[in-house]
Amino acid sequence: MAALSADASAVARILATIRDVPHGAVAGYGQIARRAGLPGRARMVARLLAGNDDPTLPWHRILRSDGRIAFPPGSKGYLEQARRLRAEGVAVVNGRVRMPRLEADDLDAALWGPLGKP
């Protein structure tokens, strides 16, 4: 029973985090997992989105870490995600969008990213 409660809690946190991605913004599966307090659970985010049946969930704002749409190119899901992103003003070029910089609390990015280079 405790495992089920933990899973339900994790699902609720992931869904809330996805809903928090603003209109016209995007995030990666891993970013969503980290923001939900579940680092390393990007696949859980992907599985949850794959089974999503809530039409109000802004699933289209969640992409692979490199900005690529996860659906096969030309598929119904791919075309729908690209359409929704473009409708929000997000530039989609060859199935890819420019991803935002990592969160400021990502120590490795802060130390070794472009601003952290000596």
C-alpha positions as a Markdown table, in Angstrom:
| # | Residue | x | y | z |
|---|---|---|---|---|
| 1 | Met | 0.0 | 0.0 | 0.0 |
| 2 | Ala | 2.8 | 2.4 | 0.8 |
| 3 | Ala | 4.4 | 1.9 | -2.7 |
| 4 | Leu | 1.0 | 2.7 | -4.3 |
| 5 | Ser | 0.8 | 5.9 | -2.3 |
| 6 | Ala | 4.3 | 6.9 | -3.3 |
| 7 | Asp | 3.6 | 6.2 | -6.9 |
| 8 | Ala | 0.4 | 8.2 | -6.7 |
| 9 | Ser | 2.3 | 11.0 | -5.0 |
| 10 | Ala | 5.0 | 10.9 | -7.7 |
| 11 | Val | 2.4 | 11.0 | -10.5 |
| 12 | Ala | 0.6 | 13.9 | -8.9 |
| 13 | Arg | 3.9 | 15.8 | -8.6 |
| 14 | Ile | 4.8 | 15.1 | -12.2 |
| 15 | Leu | 1.4 | 16.2 | -13.5 |
| 16 | Ala | 1.6 | 19.4 | -11.4 |
| 17 | Thr | 5.1 | 20.2 | -12.7 |
| 18 | Ile | 4.0 | 19.7 | -16.3 |
| 19 | Arg | 1.0 | 22.0 | -15.7 |
| 20 | Asp | 3.5 | 24.6 | -14.4 |
| 21 | Val | 5.3 | 24.9 | -17.7 |
| 22 | Pro | 4.1 | 28.2 | -19.1 |
| 23 | His | 2.5 | 28.8 | -22.4 |
| 24 | Gly | 5.2 | 29.2 | -25.1 |
| 25 | Ala | 7.8 | 27.4 | -23.0 |
| 26 | Val | 9.2 | 23.9 | -23.1 |
| 27 | Ala | 11.0 | 21.5 | -20.8 |
| 28 | Gly | 12.7 | 18.1 | -21.1 |
| 29 | Tyr | 11.5 | 14.9 | -19.5 |
| 30 | Gly | 14.5 | 15.0 | -17.1 |
| 31 | Gln | 13.8 | 18.6 | -16.2 |
| 32 | Ile | 10.3 | 17.7 | -15.3 |
| 33 | Ala | 11.4 | 14.8 | -13.2 |
| 34 | Arg | 14.0 | 17.0 | -11.3 |
| 35 | Arg | 11.5 | 19.8 | -10.7 |
| 36 | Ala | 9.0 | 17.2 | -9.4 |
| 37 | Gly | 11.6 | 16.0 | -6.9 |
| 38 | Leu | 12.3 | 12.8 | -8.8 |
| 39 | Pro | 15.8 | 13.1 | -10.3 |
| 40 | Gly | 16.7 | 10.3 | -12.7 |
| 41 | Arg | 13.0 | 9.5 | -13.4 |
| 42 | Ala | 12.7 | 11.0 | -16.9 |
| 43 | Arg | 11.4 | 7.7 | -18.2 |
| 44 | Met | 8.6 | 7.8 | -15.7 |
| 45 | Val | 7.6 | 11.2 | -17.0 |
| 46 | Ala | 7.7 | 9.8 | -20.6 |
| 47 | Arg | 5.5 | 6.8 | -19.6 |
| 48 | Leu | 3.1 | 9.0 | -17.8 |
| 49 | Leu | 2.7 | 11.2 | -20.9 |
| 50 | Ala | 2.4 | 8.2 | -23.2 |
| 51 | Gly | -0.7 | 7.1 | -21.2 |
| 52 | Asn | -2.1 | 10.6 | -20.7 |
| 53 | Asp | -5.8 | 11.0 | -21.5 |
| 54 | Asp | -6.3 | 14.4 | -20.0 |
| 55 | Pro | -6.9 | 16.9 | -22.9 |
| 56 | Thr | -6.1 | 19.8 | -20.6 |
| 57 | Leu | -2.5 | 18.6 | -19.8 |
| 58 | Pro | 0.0 | 20.6 | -21.8 |
| 59 | Trp | 1.9 | 17.5 | -22.9 |
| 60 | His | 3.2 | 19.1 | -26.0 |
| 61 | Arg | 5.6 | 21.4 | -24.0 |
| 62 | Ile | 7.6 | 18.4 | -22.9 |
| 63 | Leu | 10.4 | 17.2 | -25.2 |
| 64 | Arg | 13.6 | 15.2 | -25.3 |
| 65 | Ser | 16.6 | 16.8 | -23.6 |
| 66 | Asp | 18.0 | 17.8 | -26.9 |
| 67 | Gly | 14.8 | 19.6 | -27.9 |
| 68 | Arg | 13.6 | 16.9 | -30.3 |
| 69 | Ile | 10.0 | 15.8 | -30.5 |
| 70 | Ala | 9.9 | 12.2 | -29.2 |
| 71 | Phe | 7.2 | 10.9 | -31.7 |
| 72 | Pro | 8.4 | 9.4 | -35.0 |
| 73 | Pro | 8.8 | 12.1 | -37.7 |
| 74 | Gly | 5.7 | 12.6 | -39.7 |
| 75 | Ser | 3.4 | 10.6 | -37.3 |
| 76 | Lys | 0.1 | 12.0 | -36.1 |
| 77 | Gly | 1.6 | 12.8 | -32.6 |
| 78 | Tyr | 4.7 | 14.4 | -34.1 |
| 79 | Leu | 2.6 | 16.7 | -36.3 |
| 80 | Glu | 0.2 | 17.5 | -33.5 |
| 81 | Gln | 3.0 | 18.4 | -31.1 |
| 82 | Ala | 4.7 | 20.6 | -33.6 |
| 83 | Arg | 1.4 | 22.3 | -34.5 |
| 84 | Arg | 0.6 | 23.0 | -30.8 |
| 85 | Leu | 4.1 | 24.3 | -30.1 |
| 86 | Arg | 4.0 | 26.6 | -33.1 |
| 87 | Ala | 0.6 | 27.9 | -32.0 |
| 88 | Glu | 2.2 | 29.0 | -28.8 |
| 89 | Gly | 5.0 | 30.8 | -30.7 |
| 90 | Val | 7.7 | 28.1 | -30.2 |
| 91 | Ala | 10.0 | 27.8 | -33.2 |
| 92 | Val | 10.1 | 24.1 | -34.4 |
| 93 | Val | 12.7 | 23.4 | -37.0 |
| 94 | Asn | 13.1 | 19.8 | -38.3 |
| 95 | Gly | 11.2 | 18.5 | -35.3 |
| 96 | Arg | 13.5 | 20.3 | -32.8 |
| 97 | Val | 13.1 | 23.3 | -30.6 |
| 98 | Arg | 15.7 | 25.3 | -28.7 |
| 99 | Met | 15.7 | 24.1 | -25.1 |
| 100 | Pro | 16.0 | 26.6 | -22.2 |
| 101 | Arg | 19.2 | 26.7 | -20.2 |
| 102 | Leu | 19.4 | 24.3 | -17.3 |
| 103 | Glu | 18.0 | 25.3 | -13.9 |
| 104 | Ala | 20.3 | 27.5 | -11.8 |
| 105 | Asp | 20.4 | 24.8 | -9.1 |
| 106 | Asp | 22.2 | 22.4 | -11.5 |
| 107 | Leu | 25.7 | 22.8 | -10.0 |
| 108 | Asp | 27.5 | 21.0 | -12.9 |
| 109 | Ala | 25.9 | 23.4 | -15.4 |
| 110 | Ala | 26.7 | 26.4 | -13.3 |
| 111 | Leu | 30.4 | 25.4 | -12.9 |
| 112 | Trp | 31.1 | 23.9 | -16.3 |
| 113 | Gly | 28.5 | 25.6 | -18.6 |
| 114 | Pro | 29.3 | 28.5 | -20.9 |
| 115 | Leu | 29.2 | 31.1 | -18.1 |
| 116 | Gly | 31.3 | 28.9 | -15.8 |
| 117 | Lys | 34.2 | 28.5 | -18.2 |
| 118 | Pro | 37.4 | 30.2 | -17.2 |
